[in-house]
Each structure stands twice: as C-alpha cells, then as structure tokens.
Amino acid sequence: MGADSDVIDRMIADWQQVRPDLDASPLGVIGRVIVLARHLEQSVETVLKVHGLSLGQFDILATLRRHESKGGLNPTQLCENVMLTSGAMTSRLDRLQEAKLIARQADPADRRGVVVVLTPKGRKLIEAATATRFEEAADSLPKLSPMEMSKLEAGLRTWLAQYS
C-alpha cells in the first residue's frame, strides 16, 4: 500500500484477502462517505453548541427563517422540509417553544391547524447561528478547484437523487 493509503484502503485489501469472491471496491466510496459524514456532522454539532443548538433544532429554525415571508409553516410543511417524522417534530417544536424561539399561531387558512413562526429571539439566534454554520461549511470543504467542486456536487446530487 502507498503512503497515501487510508483505513478504507486497508479495509478493502483485507476483504480482498478474506473474500476474494466479493467485489469490495464499492466500499472505497461508501466507506469514505460514511466516515466523512461522521466528521462533518460532529463539526456542525460542535459549532452549533456555541449557540446552544443541536443540528435538528438548527434545521427547524433555519427552515422557518428561509420561509419566513410565507408567514410560517404548518408542522407538515416543516416535516417535509427537514425530513423528520411528525412525532420527532412535535417534541422538537415543544422544546423550541419552551425556549421562546418559536411560537405556534392559528393557521389563517385552516382554523383547525397551526403555523409555526420564529419569535424575535428565535430570529436573532438563527441569524447568528446561520453565519457560524455557513463559515463552518466553507471551512470544511476541501481545497478543490471550482471545476472539481462542480463535478463533486453534480455526482453527489445524482447519487442522492436515487433516494428521493
């Protein structure tokens, strides 16, 4: 193995020895994506802790901020935008409301429903956290050329589309 080999290369080599009948090469990409996702998630969680937020809480507040001009979102719309189950959403919304970061208001389009909106405190927090998050995202990216970055993004988009 070369000097630039990593744990994934060693794992693939081990599998090729133990199970030469199986093609272990897809693990090169899959393994690296999994390891990278763990590192990225940990990095995001670390910077969001500065603002007292988890990634899930940030996701909800950021979604409300992006859709603020619509006058809020109902819980179903929030679930569709942050990919949470309704049960997980309800408990997160309860905690955010207890912290006075969001408010539930009567839905003007459906008297039986509610819309979730940012409070002034929630808006101030998500503005600061978003700036931190964007900075962390930029710092996390490898030093690739714009063309390399474009190709990487296109490949990831294509891959992700198979799960949509």
C-alpha positions as CSV (number, residue, x, y, z in Angstrom):
1,M,0.0,0.0,0.0
2,G,1.2,3.5,-0.8
3,A,1.9,6.3,1.6
4,D,-1.4,7.9,0.7
5,S,-3.5,4.9,1.6
6,D,-6.0,5.2,4.4
7,V,-8.1,2.9,6.7
8,I,-10.6,2.4,3.9
9,D,-7.9,1.1,1.5
10,R,-6.7,-1.2,4.2
11,M,-10.2,-2.5,4.8
12,I,-10.7,-3.2,1.1
13,A,-7.4,-5.0,0.9
14,D,-8.3,-7.1,3.9
15,W,-11.7,-8.1,2.4
16,Q,-9.9,-8.9,-0.9
17,Q,-7.8,-11.4,1.0
18,V,-10.6,-12.9,3.1
19,R,-13.3,-12.9,0.5
20,P,-11.7,-12.6,-3.0
21,D,-15.1,-13.8,-4.4
22,L,-16.7,-10.4,-3.5
23,D,-16.1,-7.1,-5.1
24,A,-15.1,-4.8,-2.2
25,S,-14.3,-1.8,-4.5
26,P,-17.7,0.0,-3.9
27,L,-16.6,0.3,-0.2
28,G,-14.0,2.8,-1.3
29,V,-16.6,5.4,-2.0
30,I,-19.2,4.2,0.5
31,G,-16.8,3.9,3.4
32,R,-15.3,7.3,2.8
33,V,-18.7,9.0,2.5
34,I,-19.8,7.4,5.8
35,V,-16.6,8.5,7.6
36,L,-16.8,11.9,6.1
37,A,-20.4,12.3,7.1
38,R,-19.5,11.5,10.7
39,H,-16.7,14.1,10.7
40,L,-19.0,16.7,9.1
41,E,-21.9,16.1,11.5
42,Q,-19.5,16.3,14.5
43,S,-18.1,19.6,13.2
44,V,-21.6,21.1,12.7
45,E,-22.7,19.9,16.1
46,T,-19.6,21.5,17.7
47,V,-20.1,24.9,16.1
48,L,-23.9,24.9,16.8
49,K,-23.3,24.2,20.5
50,V,-21.8,27.7,20.7
51,H,-25.3,28.9,20.0
52,G,-27.0,26.4,22.3
53,L,-28.5,24.5,19.4
54,S,-28.5,20.9,18.1
55,L,-28.4,20.2,14.4
56,G,-32.1,19.3,14.5
57,Q,-33.0,22.5,16.2
58,F,-30.9,24.5,13.8
59,D,-32.6,22.8,10.9
60,I,-36.1,23.7,12.1
61,L,-35.2,27.3,12.9
62,A,-33.3,27.7,9.6
63,T,-36.2,26.3,7.6
64,L,-38.6,28.8,9.4
65,R,-36.2,31.6,8.5
66,R,-36.0,30.6,4.9
67,H,-39.8,30.5,4.7
68,E,-40.4,33.5,6.9
69,S,-42.0,35.6,4.2
70,K,-44.8,33.0,3.9
71,G,-46.0,33.8,7.5
72,G,-44.8,30.5,8.9
73,L,-45.2,26.8,8.1
74,N,-47.5,24.2,9.5
75,P,-45.9,21.1,11.1
76,T,-46.5,19.0,8.0
77,Q,-44.7,21.5,5.8
78,L,-41.9,21.6,8.4
79,C,-41.6,17.8,8.3
80,E,-41.3,17.9,4.5
81,N,-38.5,20.4,4.7
82,V,-36.4,18.9,7.4
83,M,-37.2,15.2,6.9
84,L,-38.4,14.4,10.4
85,T,-41.3,12.3,11.5
86,S,-44.3,14.1,12.9
87,G,-43.6,12.6,16.4
88,A,-40.0,13.8,16.4
89,M,-41.1,17.2,15.0
90,T,-43.7,17.7,17.8
91,S,-41.2,17.1,20.6
92,R,-38.6,19.4,19.0
93,L,-41.2,22.1,18.5
94,D,-42.3,21.8,22.1
95,R,-38.7,22.4,23.2
96,L,-38.1,25.3,20.9
97,Q,-41.4,26.9,22.1
98,E,-40.4,26.4,25.7
99,A,-37.2,28.2,24.9
100,K,-39.3,31.0,23.3
101,L,-37.5,30.6,19.9
102,I,-40.8,29.7,18.1
103,A,-44.5,30.3,18.5
104,R,-47.5,28.4,17.3
105,Q,-50.2,30.5,15.9
106,A,-53.6,29.8,14.5
107,D,-53.4,29.0,10.8
108,P,-55.3,31.7,8.9
109,A,-56.0,29.2,6.1
110,D,-57.3,26.4,8.4
111,R,-58.8,27.3,11.7
112,R,-58.2,23.7,13.0
113,G,-54.4,24.0,12.3
114,V,-51.4,26.0,13.5
115,V,-48.5,27.6,11.8
116,V,-45.1,27.8,13.4
117,V,-43.2,31.1,13.3
118,L,-39.9,32.4,14.6
119,T,-40.1,34.7,17.6
120,P,-37.8,37.8,17.7
121,K,-35.5,35.8,20.0
122,G,-35.5,32.8,17.6
123,R,-34.8,35.1,14.6
124,K,-31.9,36.7,16.3
125,L,-30.5,33.3,17.3
126,I,-30.9,31.7,13.8
127,E,-29.3,34.8,12.2
128,A,-26.1,34.4,14.3
129,A,-26.1,30.6,14.0
130,T,-26.6,30.7,10.3
131,A,-23.5,32.9,9.8
132,T,-21.5,30.5,12.0
133,R,-22.9,27.4,10.1
134,F,-22.0,28.9,6.7
135,E,-18.5,29.7,7.9
136,E,-18.1,26.2,9.2
137,A,-19.3,24.7,5.9
138,A,-16.9,26.7,3.9
139,D,-14.0,25.7,6.2
140,S,-15.0,22.0,6.0
141,L,-14.7,21.9,2.2
142,P,-11.5,20.5,0.7
143,K,-9.3,22.9,-1.4
144,L,-10.7,21.9,-4.8
145,S,-10.9,24.0,-7.9
146,P,-14.3,25.4,-8.9
147,M,-14.5,22.7,-11.7
148,E,-13.6,19.9,-9.3
149,M,-16.2,21.2,-6.8
150,S,-18.8,21.4,-9.5
151,K,-18.1,17.8,-10.6
152,L,-18.2,16.6,-7.0
153,E,-21.5,18.4,-6.3
154,A,-23.1,17.0,-9.5
155,G,-22.0,13.5,-8.7
156,L,-23.4,13.7,-5.2
157,R,-26.7,15.2,-6.5
158,T,-27.1,12.4,-8.9
159,W,-26.3,9.8,-6.2
160,L,-28.7,11.4,-3.7
161,A,-31.5,11.6,-6.3
162,Q,-31.8,7.8,-6.3
163,Y,-33.1,8.1,-2.7
164,S,-35.7,10.8,-3.5
